[in-house]
Amino acid sequence: MRVCAAPPFAADAPRGDDARWRPHDLLCVTRLAHGDNEPDWVRGALARAPWVVVRRTCAAEGFVAVGVRGGVRSERFGTWVNIEDIESYSSPEHLLGVDPLRARRALPAFIALATLRTSASPLRNHVWGPTGSAGFELATGVPTLTASSDLDILIRLPQRISRAAIDSLAQALAQAASRSGTRIDAQLETPAGGVALAELAAHKPRVLARASSGAQLVADPWHTP
């Protein structure tokens, strides 16, 4: 997040970990309290679509760390929502059952998504779903993707998969992206946090894992202390 509001709770308040909502989930909110240093565009964005995305940040009990999306990539605001103000939510995997509007289906990212939803998809045996602009548009119905947008996806991998399987998955997604005329950015949800598939496929000795406690380099995202 480029700008973030101060927490609406004390620094020493007990932190909660409400399992109902996970990073990348989209929350429909009935209200969102004004945050300090809130950008001017935030209220207009919420008027168009009262949806926020769950962030990887610990919050005090009764709150969820969320982000507000504006109309352009540079418009991102990190803030906090009271759980009493959450009306509904959509997870990435839930959004696989939502089709884009007919007039929007020719966008490269939606073409790529349609390819990955087929029975021949390399993701057919995984729990996964769209995030980013594609996920936001499917959840809200508000046009968000552009012709140059990547397709962002989240793949849940609580159990280890082999290096060969990682390489095969990365190659298959790259081929699907090339056929669709876009790029597919895949993040793996592992016990250590969110890890980019591209980093694992590059066989780096350590990869960056993003968790609610912060980001850190790990040698094995499936091994946690």
C-alpha positions in Angstrom: 0.0 0.0 0.0 1.4 3.4 -0.9 -0.5 5.2 2.0 -1.8 3.6 5.1 -4.1 4.9 7.9 -3.0 4.6 11.5 -4.7 1.7 13.3 -7.9 2.6 15.2 -6.7 0.6 18.2 -3.9 0.8 20.7 -0.4 -0.4 19.7 -0.5 -2.9 22.6 -4.0 -4.2 21.9 -4.2 -8.0 21.6 -4.0 -9.1 18.0 -6.6 -11.4 16.5 -6.4 -13.8 13.6 -10.0 -14.2 12.4 -10.0 -17.2 10.1 -13.1 -16.1 8.3 -11.2 -13.7 6.1 -7.9 -14.4 4.4 -5.5 -12.2 2.4 -6.9 -11.4 -1.1 -10.5 -12.0 0.0 -12.8 -9.2 -1.1 -15.2 -7.7 1.6 -18.3 -5.8 0.8 -18.7 -3.2 3.6 -21.6 -1.1 4.8 -19.3 1.6 6.0 -15.7 2.4 6.3 -14.5 4.9 8.9 -12.4 7.9 7.7 -8.8 7.2 8.2 -6.1 9.8 8.9 -4.2 11.0 5.8 -7.0 9.4 3.6 -6.6 10.4 0.0 -9.3 12.4 -1.7 -10.1 9.6 -4.2 -11.1 7.0 -1.5 -14.7 8.0 -0.9 -15.4 8.1 -4.6 -14.0 4.7 -5.1 -16.2 3.3 -2.3 -19.2 5.0 -3.8 -18.6 3.1 -7.1 -17.9 -0.2 -5.4 -18.1 -0.6 -1.6 -15.5 -3.4 -1.6 -12.1 -3.7 0.0 -9.4 -6.3 -0.1 -8.0 -8.1 2.9 -4.3 -7.2 3.6 -1.6 -9.3 5.2 -1.4 -7.4 8.4 -2.4 -8.4 11.9 -5.2 -6.4 13.4 -6.7 -6.1 16.9 -9.7 -8.3 17.7 -12.8 -6.9 16.0 -10.9 -5.3 13.0 -9.6 -6.5 9.7 -6.7 -4.8 7.8 -7.9 -4.0 4.3 -7.0 -2.0 1.2 -9.1 0.3 -1.0 -8.5 0.3 -4.7 -8.8 3.5 -6.8 -9.2 4.0 -10.5 -5.5 3.6 -11.3 -2.6 1.5 -10.0 -1.1 4.3 -8.0 -4.3 4.7 -6.0 -4.1 2.2 -3.1 -5.0 3.0 0.5 -4.4 0.7 3.5 -6.9 1.0 6.3 -9.0 -1.0 8.8 -12.6 -2.1 8.9 -14.7 -3.1 11.9 -16.0 -6.6 11.4 -19.5 -5.4 12.3 -19.4 -3.4 9.0 -18.7 -6.4 6.8 -21.8 -7.3 4.8 -20.5 -10.2 2.6 -17.2 -11.5 1.1 -15.8 -13.3 -1.9 -12.7 -15.4 -1.8 -10.6 -16.0 -5.0 -11.9 -19.5 -5.4 -15.5 -18.4 -5.0 -15.0 -16.1 -8.0 -14.3 -19.0 -10.3 -18.1 -19.4 -10.5 -18.6 -15.9 -11.7 -18.5 -15.0 -15.4 -17.4 -11.6 -16.7 -20.0 -9.5 -18.6 -20.3 -10.6 -22.2 -18.9 -7.4 -23.5 -15.7 -7.8 -21.3 -14.9 -11.4 -22.1 -12.6 -10.6 -25.0 -10.1 -8.9 -22.7 -6.8 -10.9 -22.7 -6.9 -11.4 -18.9 -10.4 -12.8 -19.0 -9.4 -15.0 -22.0 -6.6 -16.4 -19.9 -8.9 -17.0 -17.0 -11.4 -18.9 -19.2 -8.5 -21.1 -20.4 -7.5 -21.9 -16.9 -11.1 -22.8 -15.9 -11.2 -25.7 -18.4 -11.0 -29.4 -17.5 -7.5 -29.5 -19.3 -6.2 -26.7 -17.1 -2.9 -27.2 -15.3 -4.8 -25.9 -12.2 -7.6 -28.5 -12.3 -6.3 -30.3 -9.3 -5.6 -27.2 -7.2 -7.7 -24.8 -5.2 -7.2 -21.4 -6.8 -8.9 -18.3 -8.1 -8.4 -14.8 -9.6 -7.2 -11.8 -7.6 -6.2 -8.3 -8.6 -8.2 -6.4 -11.2 -9.9 -9.5 -12.6 -11.1 -10.7 -9.2 -12.2 -7.2 -8.2 -14.3 -6.8 -11.4 -15.9 -10.3 -11.0 -16.8 -9.5 -7.4 -18.1 -6.0 -7.9 -19.3 -5.9 -11.5 -17.4 -2.6 -11.9 -15.2 -2.5 -15.1 -11.6 -2.7 -13.7 -9.5 -4.7 -16.2 -7.9 -3.1 -19.2 -6.5 -4.6 -22.4 -3.0 -4.4 -20.9 -3.9 -5.9 -17.5 -2.2 -9.0 -16.2 -4.2 -11.9 -14.8 -3.3 -12.3 -11.1 -4.2 -15.6 -9.5 -3.8 -17.2 -6.1 -3.1 -20.9 -5.7 -3.6 -22.5 -2.3 -0.8 -25.0 -1.6 -0.9 -26.0 2.1 1.0 -29.2 1.2 4.4 -29.4 -0.5 4.6 -30.2 -4.2 7.8 -31.3 -6.0 10.2 -29.1 -7.8 9.2 -30.8 -11.0 5.6 -30.0 -10.4 6.5 -26.3 -9.7 8.4 -26.2 -13.0 5.6 -27.8 -14.9 3.0 -25.5 -13.4 5.1 -22.4 -14.2 5.6 -23.5 -17.8 2.0 -24.4 -18.4 0.9 -21.0 -17.0 3.4 -19.2 -19.2 2.1 -21.0 -22.3 -1.5 -20.1 -21.4 -0.5 -16.5 -20.9 1.3 -16.4 -24.3 -1.7 -17.9 -26.1 -4.0 -15.3 -24.5 -1.7 -12.3 -25.2 -1.2 -11.4 -21.5 0.8 -12.3 -18.5 -0.2 -14.6 -15.6 1.1 -13.6 -12.2 0.6 -16.5 -9.8 1.1 -16.4 -6.1 1.2 -19.5 -4.0 -0.4 -19.5 -0.5 1.9 -21.7 1.6 2.3 -22.2 5.3 5.0 -19.5 5.4 2.8 -17.0 3.5 2.4 -15.8 -0.1 5.2 -16.8 -2.4 5.6 -15.9 -6.1 5.5 -19.0 -8.3 8.1 -17.3 -10.6 10.6 -17.2 -7.6 10.2 -20.8 -6.8 10.5 -21.8 -10.5 13.7 -19.8 -10.7 15.2 -22.2 -8.0 16.5 -19.4 -5.8 18.0 -20.6 -2.5 15.6 -18.4 -0.7 12.3 -16.9 -1.7 10.3 -14.0 -0.3 7.3 -15.1 1.8 4.8 -12.5 2.7 2.9 -13.2 6.0 0.8 -11.2 8.4 3.8 -10.8 10.6 5.9 -9.4 7.8 7.9 -10.5 4.8 11.0 -12.6 5.1 13.3 -14.7 3.0 12.8 -18.4 3.5 14.5 -21.5 2.2 11.4 -23.7 2.4 8.0 -22.1 2.4 6.4 -25.4 3.6 8.5 -25.5 6.7 7.5 -23.2 9.5 9.2 -23.2 13.0 
